[in-house]
Amino acid sequence: MTRSTRQRERTRETDETEEQEGVRACPECESDNLVKDSDRGELICEDCGLVVEEEQIDPGPEWRAFNHQERQEKPRVGAPTTQTMHDKGLTTTIDWKDKDAYGRSISSKKRSQMHRLRKWQERIRTKDAGERNLQFALSEIDRMASALGVPRSVREVASVIYRRALKEDLIRGRSIEGVATSALYAACRKEGIPRSLEEISEVSRVERKEIGRTYRYISQELGLEMRPVDPKKYVPRFCSELELSEEVQTKANEIIEKTAEEGLLSGKSPTGYAAAAIYAASLLCNEKKTQREVADVAQVTEVTIRNRYQEQIEAMGIHG
């Protein structure tokens, strides 16, 4: 008797799969000749015809792919969860494009209906004032991070810090913008992409003094272990903005290393220290920049640069 098409499509169970499913042999005839009918979700003994298991759940995909490219183009999951959204990106979003599943434009009646649905979707995404505040804070972090040009990892860390502060009830008595800005500043330092308080306050709606005060409070309460910022981390960015060569950058790093070994860095602003080293390196490499130009990029005063510069050249044994 020839087998039917369905029987021919059955795939023989491997020993590994049988062990996972807890079935090794047919309980009726003790045969290990078991096959799986994927269409019916059944495990059948091929010798005696007994249905050993039924209503099995198929963990495989619901689509078929015939090559690697097709398999890559047909994922079973959506976007990954993210801390940067108040609902972690788990809710449904109604697309703003007024098109159907086939890419055709929808009618004006349907368009107004979709507009109403979008409006209500936005309203029901936040169930209470707490979620609305979280949504506002995370959108602020996203806005400031975009303005500062920091990577996505920093936004994720900042969002986690803000959520922790919210959970510990550290927001009470402080502005949402202040805590959000402080979380972003802390995240930048944690991820090794430092931004000065001046740069942070420029994109924030909060004053520099409040950001610093809130940052100190949050880092202390949450136990964030913050190491002092290495001035060398500012050098590539400042040199790039000043259009200085690789030689100046290397020399500035050398100056920072040598003078820091002698303890000059202790208690000094890392941005001012880096700016002074860049100024000194530009003079030594004959790519002179004025103190005003360097000060504008580093957002420090010319007096700071002059003071740090004098200390550094004296420590290096250079006589200007």
C-alpha positions in Angstrom: 0.0 0.0 0.0 1.4 3.3 -1.0 1.7 6.0 1.5 -0.5 9.2 1.2 1.1 12.6 0.7 0.6 13.5 4.3 2.3 10.4 5.5 5.2 11.0 3.2 5.6 14.5 4.6 6.0 13.1 8.1 9.5 13.5 9.6 11.1 10.9 11.8 11.6 11.9 15.3 15.3 12.2 16.4 16.4 10.6 19.7 17.1 14.1 21.1 13.5 15.3 20.4 12.0 12.1 21.8 14.0 12.5 25.0 12.9 16.2 25.3 9.2 15.1 24.9 9.6 12.3 27.4 8.6 9.6 24.8 11.2 6.9 23.8 9.0 4.0 22.7 5.4 3.1 21.9 3.6 2.0 25.1 1.5 -0.5 23.0 4.1 -2.5 21.0 7.3 -1.0 22.5 8.5 0.1 19.1 10.8 3.1 18.8 9.6 3.7 15.3 7.7 6.9 16.0 6.9 9.7 13.5 5.6 13.2 14.0 2.7 14.5 12.0 3.2 18.2 12.0 -0.1 18.9 10.3 -2.1 17.2 13.0 0.3 17.8 15.9 0.4 14.1 16.7 3.2 11.6 17.5 2.3 8.2 16.0 3.8 4.7 16.2 4.5 3.6 12.6 4.3 -0.1 13.4 1.0 -0.4 15.2 -0.6 3.0 14.3 -1.2 4.1 18.0 -1.4 7.9 18.5 1.1 8.2 21.3 0.7 12.0 21.7 -1.8 14.5 20.3 -2.4 18.3 20.3 1.4 19.0 20.4 2.4 22.6 20.3 4.6 23.4 17.3 7.4 25.8 18.4 8.5 26.5 14.9 7.6 29.5 12.8 4.3 29.8 11.1 5.9 30.6 7.7 8.3 28.7 5.4 11.7 29.9 4.2 13.8 28.2 1.5 17.1 30.0 2.0 19.0 32.0 4.5 17.9 35.4 3.1 14.2 34.5 3.3 14.8 33.3 6.9 16.4 36.6 7.8 13.6 38.6 6.2 10.9 36.8 8.2 11.6 37.3 11.9 8.9 36.2 14.4 9.5 39.0 16.9 9.1 42.8 16.9 11.5 45.5 18.2 13.4 44.7 21.4 12.1 46.1 24.7 13.7 49.4 25.6 14.0 51.4 28.9 13.8 54.7 27.0 10.0 54.4 26.6 7.6 54.5 29.6 5.9 51.2 28.5 9.2 49.7 27.4 7.9 49.6 23.8 5.4 46.8 24.5 2.2 48.6 23.5 0.8 48.7 20.0 1.5 51.8 17.9 -0.9 52.9 15.1 1.2 54.0 12.1 0.8 57.6 11.0 0.7 56.6 7.3 -2.9 56.5 6.0 -2.4 53.2 4.0 -3.8 49.7 4.3 -1.8 46.4 4.5 -1.3 46.5 0.7 0.1 50.0 0.7 -3.0 51.5 -0.8 -4.4 54.8 0.4 -7.4 54.5 2.6 -10.7 56.5 2.2 -11.4 59.8 3.9 -13.9 58.2 6.2 -11.4 55.6 7.3 -8.7 58.3 7.6 -10.8 60.3 10.1 -11.5 57.0 12.0 -7.8 56.2 12.2 -7.1 59.7 13.4 -9.5 59.2 16.3 -8.0 55.8 17.0 -4.5 57.3 17.2 -5.7 60.0 19.5 -7.2 57.5 21.9 -4.3 55.2 21.6 -2.0 58.0 22.8 -4.4 58.8 25.7 -4.7 55.2 27.0 -1.0 54.5 26.8 -0.5 56.3 30.1 -2.9 55.1 32.7 -2.1 57.7 35.5 -0.2 60.9 36.3 2.9 58.8 37.3 3.2 57.2 33.9 2.6 60.6 32.2 5.5 62.1 34.2 7.7 59.2 33.4 6.8 59.5 29.7 7.7 63.3 29.8 11.0 62.6 31.7 12.1 59.9 29.2 11.2 62.1 26.2 13.4 64.9 27.8 16.3 62.5 28.2 15.9 61.4 24.5 15.7 65.1 23.4 18.9 66.1 25.3 20.8 63.0 24.3 20.0 63.7 20.6 21.2 67.3 21.0 24.4 66.1 22.7 25.0 63.4 20.1 25.5 60.6 22.5 24.9 56.9 21.5 21.8 54.9 22.3 23.5 53.0 25.2 23.8 56.2 27.1 20.0 56.9 26.7 19.3 53.4 28.0 21.5 53.8 31.1 20.0 57.3 31.8 16.5 55.9 31.6 17.4 53.1 34.0 18.9 55.6 36.5 15.8 57.8 36.3 13.5 54.8 36.8 15.6 53.8 39.9 15.3 57.4 41.2 11.5 57.3 40.7 11.3 53.9 42.5 13.3 55.2 45.4 11.0 58.3 45.5 13.9 60.7 44.9 11.8 62.9 42.6 9.7 64.3 45.3 10.5 68.0 45.9 12.6 68.2 42.7 11.8 69.1 39.1 11.3 66.3 36.6 13.7 68.0 34.2 16.3 68.4 36.9 16.4 64.7 37.8 16.2 63.7 34.1 19.2 65.9 33.2 21.2 64.6 36.2 20.4 61.0 35.1 21.8 61.8 31.7 24.9 63.4 33.1 25.5 60.4 35.3 24.9 58.0 32.3 27.5 59.9 30.2 30.1 59.5 32.9 29.2 55.8 33.5 29.5 55.0 29.8 32.9 56.8 29.4 31.5 59.5 27.1 31.8 62.5 29.4 30.0 65.8 28.8 30.7 68.7 31.0 28.0 70.3 33.2 28.1 73.4 30.9 27.4 71.3 27.8 24.6 69.5 29.6 23.0 72.7 31.0 23.1 74.2 27.4 20.6 71.6 26.1 18.6 71.4 29.4 15.9 73.6 30.7 17.5 73.6 34.1 20.3 75.8 35.5 23.8 74.3 36.0 23.8 74.7 39.7 20.5 72.7 40.1 21.9 70.0 37.8 25.0 69.6 39.9 23.1 69.6 43.2 20.6 67.0 42.0 23.3 64.9 40.4 25.2 64.7 43.7 22.1 63.8 45.6 21.0 61.1 43.2 24.5 59.5 42.9 24.8 59.4 46.7 21.3 58.0 47.3 21.5 55.3 44.5 25.1 54.4 45.3 26.4 55.2 41.8 30.2 54.7 41.9 31.5 57.5 39.8 35.2 57.7 39.1 36.8 61.1 38.4 36.6 61.9 34.7 39.9 61.4 32.8 40.8 64.7 30.9 42.1 62.6 28.0 38.6 61.6 27.1 37.9 65.2 26.2 41.0 65.6 24.0 39.8 63.9 20.7 36.5 65.9 20.7 38.1 69.3 21.5 40.9 68.7 18.9 38.4 67.7 16.3 36.4 70.9 16.9 39.6 73.0 16.7 40.7 71.2 13.6 44.0 70.2 15.1 46.2 67.3 13.9 46.8 63.9 15.3 50.2 65.0 16.5 48.7 67.7 18.7 46.2 65.2 20.2 49.1 62.8 21.0 51.2 65.5 22.6 48.2 66.8 24.6 47.6 63.2 26.0 51.3 63.0 26.8 51.2 66.3 28.7 48.1 65.2 30.7 49.8 61.8 31.6 53.1 63.3 32.8 51.6 66.2 34.8 48.8 64.0 36.3 51.6 61.7 37.7 52.9 64.6 39.6 49.5 65.2 41.2 48.6 68.4 39.4 45.2 67.0 38.3 43.9 66.7 41.9 41.0 69.0 42.5 41.1 70.5 39.0 38.3 70.7 36.4 39.0 67.9 33.8 37.7 70.1 30.9 40.0 73.0 31.9 42.9 70.7 32.3 42.4 69.1 28.9 41.9 72.5 27.3 45.2 73.8 28.8 47.1 70.6 27.6 45.7 71.1 24.0 46.7 74.8 24.1 50.3 73.8 25.2 50.4 71.0 22.6 49.3 73.3 19.8 52.1 75.7 20.6 54.7 72.9 20.8 53.5 71.5 17.4 53.4 74.9 15.7 49.6 74.8 15.2 49.0 77.8 17.4 45.4 78.4 18.6 44.5 81.4 20.8 43.4 80.9 24.4 40.0 82.3 23.4 39.5 79.7 20.7 40.4 76.8 23.0 38.3 78.3 25.8 35.2 78.6 23.6 35.4 75.0 22.6 36.0 73.7 26.1 33.5 76.1 27.6 36.0 77.4 30.3 37.5 80.8 30.9 40.8 82.0 29.5 42.0 82.5 33.0 41.5 78.8 33.7 43.5 77.9 30.7 46.3 80.3 31.6 46.6 79.0 35.1 46.6 75.3 34.1 49.0 76.0 31.2 51.5 77.6 33.5 51.4 74.7 36.0 51.7 72.1 33.2 54.7 73.7 31.4 56.5 74.2 34.7 55.9 70.5 35.6 57.1 69.5 32.2 60.2 71.6 32.6 59.4 73.7 29.5 60.1 77.5 29.6 57.7 79.5 27.5 
